[in-house]
Amino acid sequence: MSLRAPTILIVDDEAQNRRLLAVLLRPEGYSTSSAASGEEALAAIGAEPPDLILLDITMPGMDGYQVASILKSNPATANIPIIMVTAHLERTARLAGLDAGAEDFLTKPVDRAELWLRVRNLLRLKAYGDLQDHSANLERQVQARTADLERFRAAMDATADAIMLVSRASMRFTEVNETACTLLAYTREEMLGMGMADLIDASDAKLEHQYDALIAGGLNRDQEEMRMRRSDGATVQVEVNSQAMRSGNDWTIVIVVRDITERKEAQQRLTHLAHHDSLTGLPNRTLFYESLQRTVALARDTGALVAVMFIDLDNFKTVNDTLGHAVGDELLVQFSNRLVECVRVRDTVGRLGGDEFALILIMQDSQQGAVVIADKIRDALRAPFVLHEHELSITASIGITLHPADSSDPATLIKYADTAMYEAKHAGRDTYRFFTAQMNADVLARLKLEKALRQAIENEEFVLHYQPKVHLNSGRVAGLEALLRWNRPGYGMVPPNEFISVLEETGMIVQVGSWVLAQACKQIGMWLRSPSGPVQVSVNVSGRQFLEGDLDADIIAGLARHAIPPGLLELELTETSLMANTERTSDILSRLKQHGVQISIDDFGTGYSSLAYLRRFPIDKLKIDIAFIREVTNNPDDAAIVLAIISMASSLKLEVIAEGVETAAQLNYLRRHRCDQIQGYYVSRPLPTEQVSAFLLQRNVLGPPADAVQAGKTLLIIDDDPFMLEVLSNLFGCDGYRILCAGSAAEGFDMLALNEVQVILCDQCMPSMSGTDFLDKVKELYPKTFRIVLSGQSDLASIIEAVNCGAVLRYYTKPWDNQLLRDHVRDAFSPICGQPRRSAGIGAMATSAAPAIPAA
């Protein structure tokens, strides 16, 4: 059998107020009716009494006080609860309403939750009061009353909230529901002998005062939080709503109690999540900032020194990209545990996001404490991390800033520590740096530069210059390399080393790189349809273009738009960009290779230099980095690397390009060792577009070799003294040798690179490099040469060492015997003596005391 919905009569002379109250009550399932005046309300109540009345006080004609007095004086309507609705807050108005018979009050504007609560509680009390009145008047129907009471208790017991009715006169519970008993672990009989003072920390006297204030309407106790004692001594966190209701000659205090333990625990969990990192459990950026504020404020009072350390794991992105985020997360957890072990209990450790961590250190006198902690962190990282099936070693870069030396503002301290951390990364990683004012100036300059670069993209301030590449065999142009330049307003042409790295780090290189490809394809098409004819252009491609851009689409679109053969476009990639995402890179390069685009590895030798990727990727050319070309004629190590690259490329059928060639000696050395192409200032600086066409029309850019290798016997004499050079040249001039002279070791290296030399006669005492040091390098660079040194006896030990290691094959003291020297040089040119060999120590020396140098 369905229960009838309670009916509520709304009495108010303003229709808007009546409609609002009806709308507010509708979600609770109440049935509402309305009256626009006191007279209309009395008529409606006479026809069909409602369960509750919402009565406005101020109405024309009969006001709310008069309506309430009439209803309460009539036994048929005296039990209908009345809630006065008023905008008056004075105590006298409330007392007048109570005197008229109203049970409760609502203040305009009406709060929805308060309305529901007061209506619900009054309806419950009405039901209870009806039962009590029925019992008093109908003692003969005790059994019926008992059934009704049980139904009332069943209704109360069905609610999720604990309900307790307190008599103001006795200060004891007159009724409690089952939920209250369960919540507080008492039986109903036990609770009916108790009062609220037995459950909370408050005396009866204090509660009496609160109840009286509640009855008078001067105290609103809605949603007060407190702890209540259970029978076992434990406490429970509850939310209490209290209302005073008239009950005959007594007042009943209705107390509705809700257990909020779970809600409080959820709030605590949410608060913890809001202030702590979910992965490591460390304070997050918000809590770390709050802790720093408190620490700095305390330090101002105590004079303590505060250090803020910003810590970033080096190459963490590589771990995530190669081993997956699960391994990366485990690494962060293990690192945070090690980090906590490096600091004291009073210090603060936080994770600010990603692989960025921070510390707050309190020190007494100097910054040395921060240095100690930084070293402890670096030492803690020495042991490898065991992550699932992987074992990793990782380092960290640390930035340190100090209060009050650097700043007293928490946000500024964090920013400065971050700036110092990036300086540590630029210094090579696995180190720490303290913040300096210059770092801040650099950061501001960097921000200014980033802004200018974004404007440069919008304003199309970038241009392309082209540097020629030349075939060593034919001397003709082999192609061009497109090089990005920035024509910055007010600054002129900005060197690429000042802005390319910023484009890379900010990701703007993707957009700029796409523009470079489009411009290069356009220019190739223009040259193709001009007298210059077809010319291959190489374009540098950033690793971020592979990862973030649509490289293959950009290239295919550029080739199609300008109708150029794919073979005229070459991509130059660094070894690092190749290895950043090998699967994606390999797929893109394979598709481009199928279209006919050429692939070149730039700066070869400075990265991975692995045969594995040379075999895996579709590569056509290798470019030897300028770092190895710069000293290729005088540094045996660089020369060995260059020759190894040329040999390896030849065996793999790859072309080799040497970049950074600036001298004829470098050119001739590379030509003699069969390098395919060269590029550098010796050929041409990068040229603007309008100058390239004329350069392309030259038939032979290099011309004939600077000093073609000649057949015959060549003797190289090296001495920093011009007089000695003249004497020695005259001495050997009649022997039919081709004689070359150099006044220094540097000139000697150039001569060797430009000429085929069989015998070298070198002075020992030269200012920039001794003869033995020079010949020691020559032995590695040109092992087939016969090497003779001339010197006094003051540095005999170095001569002996050079002879014993094979750098020097003959040694003559000054003054020498002319005929003996000529004979030995002639022997050195003979097929037998001219073979490369080690000399047998001191036995290789030849000395003479006979002066043979004419007196000056």
C-alpha positions in Angstrom: 0.0 0.0 0.0 1.5 3.3 -1.0 1.8 6.1 1.5 0.1 9.5 0.9 2.5 12.3 0.2 2.4 15.0 2.9 0.5 18.2 1.9 1.9 21.6 2.5 -0.1 24.9 2.3 1.9 27.9 1.2 0.4 31.2 2.4 1.9 34.4 0.9 0.4 37.5 -0.7 3.1 37.5 -3.4 2.6 34.9 -6.1 6.4 34.8 -6.9 7.1 33.7 -3.4 4.4 31.0 -3.5 5.8 29.6 -6.8 9.4 29.6 -5.5 8.5 27.6 -2.3 6.5 25.2 -4.4 9.4 24.6 -6.7 11.8 24.1 -3.8 9.6 21.5 -2.2 8.8 19.6 -5.3 12.0 17.4 -5.4 11.2 16.1 -1.9 7.9 14.7 -3.2 5.5 17.0 -1.2 2.1 17.9 -2.4 1.6 21.7 -2.3 -1.3 24.1 -2.4 -1.3 27.9 -1.9 -3.3 30.8 -0.6 -2.8 34.5 -1.3 -4.2 35.9 2.0 -5.0 34.9 5.6 -8.7 34.6 4.9 -8.1 32.4 1.8 -5.8 30.2 3.9 -8.4 29.7 6.7 -11.0 28.7 4.1 -8.7 26.2 2.4 -7.7 24.7 5.8 -11.4 24.3 6.8 -12.1 22.4 3.6 -9.0 20.1 3.8 -6.5 20.5 6.6 -2.8 20.2 5.3 0.0 18.4 7.1 2.1 21.6 7.4 1.7 25.3 6.7 4.4 27.8 5.4 3.0 31.1 6.6 4.2 34.6 5.6 4.0 37.1 8.5 3.5 40.3 6.6 0.3 40.2 4.6 -2.4 42.8 3.9 -5.6 42.3 6.0 -5.0 39.4 8.2 -1.3 38.9 9.0 0.5 35.7 9.8 0.3 36.1 13.6 -3.5 36.3 13.4 -3.8 33.3 11.2 -1.5 31.3 13.5 -3.5 32.3 16.6 -6.8 31.3 15.0 -5.5 27.9 13.9 -3.8 27.1 17.3 -7.0 28.0 19.2 -9.0 25.5 17.2 -8.6 21.9 18.5 -9.1 20.6 14.9 -6.2 22.5 13.5 -4.0 23.0 16.6 -1.6 20.1 15.7 -0.8 21.4 12.2 2.8 22.6 12.3 3.4 26.2 11.3 6.6 27.6 9.9 6.7 31.4 9.8 8.4 32.8 6.7 9.7 36.3 7.3 12.4 38.8 6.5 12.4 40.1 10.1 15.4 39.0 12.1 14.6 40.7 15.4 14.1 38.6 18.5 10.8 40.3 19.3 9.4 39.1 15.9 10.4 35.5 16.7 8.9 35.7 20.2 5.7 37.0 18.7 5.6 34.1 16.3 6.2 31.6 19.0 3.5 33.2 21.1 1.1 33.0 18.2 1.8 29.2 18.1 4.4 28.8 15.3 6.8 25.9 15.7 9.6 27.2 13.5 10.9 30.1 11.4 12.5 30.5 8.0 14.3 33.7 7.0 13.9 35.1 3.5 15.6 34.4 1.1 14.9 30.8 1.9 17.8 28.3 1.7 16.7 25.1 0.0 18.5 22.7 2.3 17.3 24.5 5.4 13.7 24.4 4.1 13.9 20.7 3.5 15.4 20.0 6.9 12.9 22.0 8.9 9.9 20.7 7.0 11.1 17.1 7.3 11.7 17.4 11.0 8.3 19.1 11.7 6.5 16.5 9.8 8.2 13.7 11.8 7.4 15.5 15.0 3.8 16.0 13.9 3.5 12.3 13.3 5.0 11.6 16.7 2.8 14.2 18.4 -0.3 12.8 16.7 0.5 9.4 18.2 1.0 10.9 21.6 -2.3 12.9 21.5 -4.0 9.9 20.2 -2.7 7.8 23.1 -3.8 10.4 25.7 -7.3 10.7 24.3 -7.8 7.1 23.4 -6.5 5.0 26.2 -9.0 2.3 25.2 -7.0 1.8 21.9 -3.7 1.0 23.5 -3.0 -1.7 21.0 -3.6 0.5 18.0 -1.4 3.2 19.5 1.4 0.7 20.1 1.1 -0.3 16.4 1.3 3.3 15.3 4.3 3.9 17.6 6.0 0.9 16.1 5.3 2.2 12.6 6.7 5.5 13.6 9.8 3.8 15.0 10.1 1.7 11.9 10.0 4.9 9.8 12.7 6.5 12.0 14.8 3.3 12.0 14.7 3.2 8.2 16.5 6.5 7.9 20.3 6.5 7.4 20.8 9.3 9.9 20.7 8.9 13.6 17.7 10.7 15.2 17.4 11.5 18.8 14.6 13.4 20.5 15.5 15.3 23.7 13.0 16.6 26.3 13.9 20.1 27.3 12.3 19.6 30.7 14.2 16.3 31.6 17.3 16.8 29.3 17.0 13.1 28.5 16.3 11.3 25.3 12.6 10.5 24.8 13.1 8.6 21.5 16.0 7.3 19.4 16.1 5.3 16.2 18.0 2.1 15.5 20.7 4.0 13.5 21.6 6.0 16.6 21.9 2.9 18.7 24.1 1.2 16.0 26.3 4.3 15.6 26.9 4.7 19.3 26.9 1.0 20.3 24.1 1.4 22.9 20.7 -0.4 23.2 17.6 1.7 22.8 16.8 1.1 26.5 20.3 2.3 27.5 20.0 5.5 25.4 16.5 6.4 26.7 18.1 6.8 30.1 20.8 9.1 28.8 21.1 12.6 27.5 23.4 14.4 25.1 25.8 15.3 28.0 26.6 11.7 28.2 27.8 11.6 24.6 29.7 14.8 24.1 32.0 17.1 26.0 29.4 19.4 27.4 27.5 19.8 30.7 23.7 19.8 31.1 23.9 23.4 32.1 25.7 24.4 28.9 23.3 22.3 26.8 20.3 23.9 28.6 21.6 27.3 27.6 22.0 26.2 24.0 18.5 24.6 23.9 16.9 27.8 25.2 18.7 29.8 22.6 17.6 27.4 20.0 14.0 27.6 21.2 14.2 31.4 21.1 15.4 31.2 17.6 18.7 33.0 18.3 21.1 30.2 17.5 21.2 28.1 14.3 23.0 24.8 15.0 22.7 23.3 11.5 25.6 21.1 10.4 27.8 21.5 13.4 30.7 19.0 13.4 31.7 17.3 16.7 32.9 14.0 18.1 30.5 11.7 20.0 31.6 9.0 22.4 30.6 5.4 21.8 29.9 2.9 24.6 33.3 1.3 24.0 35.1 4.6 24.6 35.9 5.3 21.0 34.8 8.5 19.3 33.0 9.0 16.0 33.1 12.1 13.8 29.6 13.4 13.2 27.6 16.2 11.7 24.7 17.4 14.0 21.6 19.3 13.0 19.4 20.6 15.9 15.9 22.0 15.9 13.5 22.9 18.7 9.8 21.8 18.4 6.8 22.5 20.6 5.4 19.4 22.3 2.4 20.3 24.5 3.7 22.0 27.5 7.3 20.9 26.8 9.8 21.5 24.0 11.4 18.6 22.1 14.9 19.1 20.7 15.2 17.1 17.5 18.8 16.1 16.9 19.7 14.5 13.6 23.2 13.0 13.6 25.1 11.9 10.5 28.3 9.8 10.6 30.9 11.7 8.5 33.9 9.4 9.2 34.2 8.2 5.6 33.7 11.7 4.3 36.4 13.0 6.6 38.7 10.3 5.5 38.0 11.0 1.9 38.6 14.7 2.5 41.9 13.8 4.1 42.8 11.6 1.1 41.9 14.3 -1.3 43.9 16.9 0.7 46.9 14.5 0.6 46.5 14.0 -3.1 46.2 17.7 -3.6 49.5 18.3 -1.9 51.5 15.2 -2.6 52.8 13.5 -5.7 50.8 10.3 -6.4 53.8 8.4 -7.7 56.5 9.1 -5.1 54.4 10.3 -2.1 56.6 13.4 -1.9 55.2 17.0 -1.5 54.1 18.3 -4.9 54.8 21.8 -6.3 51.9 23.4 -4.3 53.0 22.0 -0.9 56.7 22.5 -1.7 56.0 26.2 -2.4 54.0 26.5 0.8 56.8 24.9 2.8 59.3 27.2 1.2 57.2 30.2 2.2 57.1 29.1 5.8 60.8 28.2 5.9 61.9 31.6 4.4 59.6 33.4 7.0 61.2 31.4 9.8 64.7 32.1 8.4 64.0 35.9 8.5 63.4 35.6 12.2 66.3 33.3 13.1 68.9 34.5 10.6 69.3 31.0 9.2 70.5 30.4 5.6 68.1 28.6 3.3 69.3 26.7 0.2 66.9 25.7 -2.6 68.1 22.9 -4.8 66.6 22.0 -8.1 67.4 18.5 -9.4 66.8 17.1 -12.8 67.7 13.6 -14.0 70.0 13.6 -17.0 68.6 11.9 -20.2 65.5 10.7 -18.4 63.5 11.1 -21.6 65.7 8.5 -23.2 64.7 6.0 -20.5 61.0 6.6 -21.1 61.3 6.5 -24.9 63.4 3.3 -25.0 62.3 1.3 -22.0 58.8 2.6 -21.5 57.0 4.7 -18.9 56.6 1.9 -16.4 60.4 1.6 -16.1 60.6 5.4 -16.0 58.1 5.6 -13.1 60.0 2.9 -11.2 63.2 4.9 -11.7 61.5 8.0 -10.3 60.3 6.1 -7.2 63.8 4.6 -6.5 65.5 7.9 -7.1 63.1 9.7 -4.7 63.9 7.0 -2.0 67.6 7.7 -2.4 67.0 11.4 -2.4 65.2 11.3 1.0 68.1 9.3 2.5 70.5 12.1 1.5 68.9 14.8 3.7 68.0 15.4 7.3 64.5 15.1 8.8 64.1 18.8 9.0 64.8 19.3 5.3 62.0 19.2 2.7 62.1 17.0 -0.5 59.5 17.5 -3.2 58.7 16.4 -6.7 57.8 19.3 -8.9 56.8 17.3 -11.9 58.3 14.9 -14.5 61.9 14.1 -13.5 62.3 17.4 -11.6 62.8 17.3 -7.8 63.6 20.0 -5.3 65.1 20.3 -1.8 64.8 22.9 0.9 67.8 22.9 3.2 68.2 25.0 6.4 71.8 25.8 7.2 73.4 27.9 9.9 76.4 29.7 8.5 77.7 28.9 5.0 76.7 27.4 1.7 79.0 24.5 2.2 76.1 22.4 3.6 74.5 22.6 0.2 77.7 21.4 -1.5 77.8 18.4 0.9 74.2 17.4 0.1 74.8 17.9 -3.7 77.8 15.5 -3.5 75.8 13.0 -1.4 73.1 13.0 -4.1 75.7 12.4 -6.9 77.3 9.7 -4.8 73.9 8.1 -4.2 73.5 7.8 -8.0 76.7 6.0 -8.5 75.1 2.6 -7.8 73.1 1.4 -10.7 69.3 1.2 -10.6 67.7 -2.2 -11.0 64.5 -1.7 -13.0 62.6 -4.9 -13.8 65.0 -6.7 -16.1 67.2 -3.7 -16.7 70.1 -2.2 -14.9 70.7 1.5 -15.4 73.2 4.1 -14.3 72.0 7.7 -14.3 73.2 11.1 -13.3 71.6 14.3 -12.2 72.1 18.0 -12.8 71.7 20.3 -9.7 71.0 24.0 -9.4 71.4 25.8 -6.1 70.2 29.2 -4.9 70.4 30.8 -1.5 68.2 32.9 0.8 68.9 35.8 1.6 71.8 36.2 -0.8 69.9 35.6 -4.0 66.3 36.4 -3.1 63.7 36.3 -0.3 60.8 35.5 -2.6 59.9 31.8 -2.7 58.8 31.9 -6.4 62.0 33.7 -7.4 64.2 31.2 -5.4 62.6 28.3 -7.3 63.1 30.1 -10.6 66.8 30.8 -9.8 67.4 27.2 -8.8 65.9 26.1 -12.0 68.1 28.5 -14.0 71.2 27.2 -12.2 70.2 23.6 -12.9 70.1 24.3 -16.7 73.6 25.9 -16.3 74.7 22.6 -14.8 73.3 20.8 -17.8 75.1 23.1 -20.2 78.3 22.5 -18.2 78.2 18.8 -19.1 75.6 17.3 -16.6 76.4 15.2 -13.5 77.4 18.4 -11.7 75.9 21.3 -9.7 76.0 25.1 -10.1 75.1 28.0 -7.8 72.9 30.7 -9.2 74.6 33.9 -10.3 73.3 37.2 -11.5 74.8 36.5 -14.9 72.6 33.4 -15.2 69.6 35.6 -14.7 70.8 38.0 -17.4 71.3 35.1 -19.7 67.8 33.8 -19.0 66.3 37.2 -19.8 68.3 37.4 -22.9 67.2 33.9 -23.9 63.5 34.9 -23.4 64.1 38.0 -25.5 65.7 35.8 -28.2 62.8 33.3 -28.2 60.3 36.1 -28.6 62.3 37.6 -31.5 62.5 34.2 -33.2 58.7 33.8 -33.0 58.3 37.2 -34.6 60.9 36.2 -37.2 58.8 33.2 -38.2 55.7 35.5 -38.5 57.5 38.2 -40.3 59.5 35.9 -42.6 62.9 37.2 -41.6 64.8 33.9 -42.4 66.8 33.5 -45.6 68.8 30.7 -47.1 72.5 30.9 -48.1 74.2 28.1 -50.1 77.7 26.7 -49.6 79.1 24.8 -52.6 80.5 21.3 -52.4 83.1 20.3 -55.0 84.3 17.0 -56.5 88.1 16.6 -55.8 88.7 14.7 -59.0 87.1 17.0 -61.5 87.1 20.3 -59.5 83.5 20.9 -60.5 80.6 21.8 -58.3 79.0 18.7 -56.8 76.1 20.4 -55.0 75.1 23.0 -52.5 74.2 22.9 -48.8 71.3 25.1 -47.8 72.2 27.0 -44.6 69.7 29.0 -42.5 70.4 32.7 -41.8 68.4 35.2 -39.8 68.2 38.7 -41.1 67.2 40.3 -37.8 65.9 43.8 -38.0 68.4 46.2 -36.3 71.0 43.5 -35.9 71.8 42.4 -39.5 72.6 38.8 -40.3 72.7 36.7 -37.1 75.2 33.7 -37.1 73.3 30.4 -36.9 75.2 29.3 -33.8 73.3 32.0 -31.9 69.8 30.9 -32.7 69.7 27.3 -34.1 69.9 25.7 -30.7 67.1 27.9 -29.4 64.9 26.8 -32.3 65.7 23.2 -31.4 65.0 23.5 -27.7 61.7 25.4 -28.2 60.4 23.2 -31.0 60.2 26.1 -33.4 62.7 24.2 -35.6 59.8 22.0 -36.8 58.0 25.0 -38.4 61.3 26.6 -39.6 62.6 23.3 -41.0 59.4 22.8 -43.0 59.9 26.3 -44.4 63.5 25.5 -45.3 62.5 22.4 -47.2 59.9 24.4 -49.2 62.3 27.2 -50.0 65.1 24.8 -51.0 62.7 22.9 -53.4 61.5 26.1 -54.9 65.1 27.3 -55.5 66.1 23.9 -57.0 63.3 24.3 -59.5 64.3 27.8 -60.4 67.9 26.8 -61.0 66.7 23.7 -63.0 64.9 26.0 -65.4 67.8 28.5 -65.7 71.2 28.5 -67.4 72.6 27.1 -64.1 70.9 23.8 -64.8 70.3 21.0 -62.3 72.1 21.2 -59.0 71.8 19.0 -56.0 70.9 20.8 -52.7 71.3 19.3 -49.3 69.1 20.4 -46.4 69.8 19.8 -42.7 67.0 18.0 -40.9 66.4 18.2 -37.2 65.7 15.2 -35.1 62.5 16.9 -33.9 61.2 17.1 -37.4 61.2 13.3 -37.4 59.4 13.1 -34.1 57.0 16.0 -34.2 56.7 17.1 -37.9 55.4 15.5 -41.1 58.8 15.3 -42.8 58.0 12.9 -45.6 54.8 14.8 -46.5 56.7 18.1 -46.6 59.3 16.7 -48.9 57.0 14.9 -51.3 54.8 18.1 -51.5 57.8 20.3 -52.2 59.1 17.9 -55.0 55.7 17.8 -56.6 54.9 21.5 -56.3 58.1 22.6 -58.1 58.4 19.6 -60.4 62.0 18.7 -59.5 63.7 15.3 -59.7 64.0 13.7 -56.2 67.7 13.1 -56.7 68.4 16.8 -56.6 67.3 17.0 -52.9 69.6 15.6 -50.2 68.8 15.3 -46.5 71.6 15.8 -44.0 71.0 14.2 -40.6 73.2 14.0 -37.6 74.0 10.6 -36.0 72.1 11.7 -32.8 68.9 12.5 -34.7 69.1 9.1 -36.5 69.2 7.3 -33.1 66.5 9.3 -31.4 63.6 7.2 -32.7 65.1 4.5 -34.9 61.9 2.8 -36.0 60.1 5.9 -37.1 63.3 7.4 -38.6 64.0 4.2 -40.5 60.5 4.1 -41.9 60.5 7.7 -43.1 64.0 7.5 -44.7 63.0 4.2 -46.5 59.9 5.9 -48.0 62.0 8.9 -49.1 64.7 6.7 -50.5 62.1 4.9 -52.6 61.1 8.3 -54.0 64.8 8.9 -54.9 65.8 11.4 -52.2 69.5 11.2 -51.2 70.5 10.7 -47.5 73.7 12.0 -45.9 75.1 11.7 -42.4 76.4 15.1 -41.2 79.2 15.5 -38.6 80.1 11.9 -38.9 82.5 10.7 -36.2 81.2 12.9 -33.4 78.2 10.7 -32.4 77.5 7.0 -32.4 79.7 6.2 -35.5 78.2 2.7 -35.5 78.4 0.3 -38.4 75.0 -1.0 -37.3 73.1 2.0 -38.3 75.2 2.5 -41.5 73.8 -0.9 -42.5 70.3 -0.3 -41.2 69.6 3.1 -42.8 69.5 3.9 -46.5 72.6 6.2 -46.5 74.4 7.6 -49.5 77.1 9.9 -48.1 79.1 10.6 -45.0 80.3 14.1 -44.1 83.5 14.1 -42.0 83.1 16.6 -39.2 85.2 19.8 -39.4 86.8 18.9 -36.0 88.8 16.2 -37.7 89.7 18.2 -40.8 91.0 21.2 -39.0 94.3 19.4 -38.0 94.2 16.5 -40.4 97.7 17.5 -41.8 99.5 17.7 -38.5 97.5 15.6 -36.0 98.1 11.8 -36.4 94.9 11.0 -34.4 92.7 13.2 -36.6 94.4 11.9 -39.7 93.9 8.3 -38.6 90.1 8.9 -38.0 89.7 10.6 -41.4 91.5 7.8 -43.3 89.5 5.2 -41.4 86.2 6.9 -42.4 87.3 7.2 -46.0 88.3 3.6 -46.1 85.1 2.4 -44.4 82.9 4.5 -46.7 84.8 3.1 -49.8 84.1 -0.4 -48.7 80.4 0.4 -48.1 80.2 2.2 -51.5 79.4 5.5 -49.8 80.7 8.9 -50.9 82.7 10.9 -48.4 82.5 14.7 -48.0 85.1 16.6 -45.9 83.6 19.8 -44.4 85.6 22.7 -43.1 88.4 22.6 -45.7 90.3 25.9 -45.5 93.8 25.4 -46.8 95.4 24.0 -49.9 97.3 21.5 -47.7 94.1 20.1 -46.3 92.7 19.8 -49.8 95.7 18.1 -51.2 95.9 15.7 -48.3 92.3 14.7 -48.8 92.8 14.4 -52.6 95.8 12.1 -52.1 93.8 9.9 -49.9 90.8 9.7 -52.3 88.2 11.7 -50.5 85.3 12.3 -52.9 84.2 15.9 -52.1 85.1 18.9 -50.0 83.3 21.8 -48.6 84.6 24.8 -46.8 86.0 28.3 -47.0 88.8 27.2 -49.3 86.2 26.6 -52.0 83.7 29.3 -51.0 81.9 30.8 -48.0 78.1 30.4 -47.9 76.6 32.6 -50.6 73.3 34.4 -50.9 71.0 33.1 -53.6 71.8 35.9 -56.1 75.6 35.0 -56.1 75.2 31.3 -56.4 74.1 31.3 -60.1 77.4 32.8 -61.3 79.4 30.3 -59.1 77.5 27.4 -60.6 78.6 28.4 -64.2 82.3 27.9 -63.4 83.6 24.8 -65.1 86.4 24.0 -62.7 86.2 25.6 -59.3 89.4 24.1 -57.9 91.6 24.4 -60.9 94.7 22.2 -61.1 96.3 21.0 -57.9 98.2 23.7 -56.0 101.5 21.9 -56.4 101.1 18.7 -58.4 103.0 15.7 -57.1 106.2 15.5 -59.1 108.3 12.4 -59.8 111.9 12.3 -58.5 113.7 12.7 -55.3 112.3 15.4 -53.0 114.1 16.7 -49.9 112.3 18.8 -47.3 114.6 21.0 -45.1 113.0 22.6 -42.0 114.8 25.2 -39.9 113.6 28.4 -38.3 116.9 30.1 -39.2 116.9 31.4 -42.8 120.7 31.4 -43.0 120.8 27.7 -42.2 118.1 27.0 -44.8 120.2 28.8 -47.4 123.3 26.8 -46.4 121.6 23.5 -46.5 119.9 24.3 -49.8 123.2 25.2 -51.3 124.8 22.1 -49.9 122.3 19.7 -51.6 121.6 21.9 -54.6 124.2 20.2 -56.7 122.9 16.6 -56.0 119.9 16.8 -58.2 117.2 16.8 -55.6 114.0 18.7 -55.6 114.5 20.8 -52.5 111.6 22.2 -50.4 112.2 24.6 -47.5 110.0 25.4 -44.4 110.7 27.8 -41.6 108.6 26.1 -39.0 106.9 22.8 -38.2 103.5 24.2 -39.3 105.0 25.0 -42.8 106.6 21.6 -42.8 103.2 19.9 -42.3 101.8 21.9 -45.2 104.7 21.0 -47.4 104.2 17.3 -46.7 100.5 17.5 -47.5 101.2 19.3 -50.8 104.1 17.2 -52.0 105.4 13.7 -52.1 108.5 13.9 -49.9 111.0 11.0 -49.4 113.6 12.5 -47.0 113.2 15.1 -44.3 116.1 17.1 -42.7 114.8 18.9 -39.7 116.5 21.2 -37.1 115.9 20.2 -33.5 115.7 23.6 -31.9 112.6 25.4 -33.2 110.4 27.7 -31.1 106.9 26.3 -31.6 107.8 22.6 -31.9 111.0 20.7 -31.5 112.4 18.6 -34.4 111.9 15.3 -32.6 108.2 16.2 -31.7 107.7 17.2 -35.4 109.2 14.0 -36.7 107.3 11.9 -34.2 104.1 13.1 -35.8 105.5 12.8 -39.3 106.3 9.1 -38.5 102.5 8.5 -37.9 101.3 10.6 -40.8 104.0 9.7 -43.4 105.6 6.5 -42.2 107.6 6.0 -45.5 109.7 9.1 -45.1 113.3 9.0 -44.0 113.7 11.4 -41.1 116.9 13.1 -40.1 117.5 15.6 -37.3 120.2 18.2 -36.9 121.1 19.6 -33.5 123.6 20.5 -30.8 124.2 18.1 -27.9 122.3 20.0 -25.2 119.1 17.9 -25.7 120.8 14.6 -26.3 118.3 12.7 -24.1 115.3 13.6 -26.3 117.2 12.7 -29.4 118.0 9.3 -28.1 114.4 8.7 -27.1 113.3 9.8 -30.6 115.8 7.5 -32.2 114.8 4.5 -30.1 111.0 5.0 -30.9 111.7 5.3 -34.6 110.7 8.9 -35.0 114.3 9.8 -36.0 116.3 7.6 -38.3 119.5 9.7 -38.4 121.0 12.2 -36.1 123.7 14.7 -36.8 125.3 17.2 -34.5 126.2 20.7 -35.4 128.7 21.5 -37.0 128.4 18.5 -39.3 130.7 17.0 -42.0 129.3 18.1 -45.3 130.4 15.1 -47.3 129.2 12.6 -44.7 125.8 14.3 -44.5 125.5 14.3 -48.3 126.4 10.7 -48.5 123.9 9.7 -45.9 121.1 11.7 -47.6 122.0 10.0 -50.9 121.8 6.7 -49.2 118.4 7.6 -47.7 117.0 8.1 -51.2 118.3 4.6 -52.3 115.6 1.9 -52.6 117.0 0.0 -49.6 117.8 2.8 -47.2 114.6 4.6 -48.2 112.3 1.9 -46.8 110.5 2.8 -43.5 112.4 1.2 -40.6 113.4 1.7 -37.0 117.0 2.6 -36.3 119.1 0.8 -33.7 119.3 3.4 -31.0 122.7 5.2 -30.6 124.1 3.3 -33.6 121.9 5.4 -35.8 123.7 8.5 -34.9 126.4 10.1 -37.0 128.5 12.9 -35.6 131.4 15.0 -36.8 133.5 17.7 -35.1 134.8 19.0 -38.4 133.3 22.4 -39.1 131.6 22.5 -42.5 129.6 25.7 -42.2 131.4 28.7 -43.7 132.2 31.4 -41.3 129.9 34.3 -41.4 
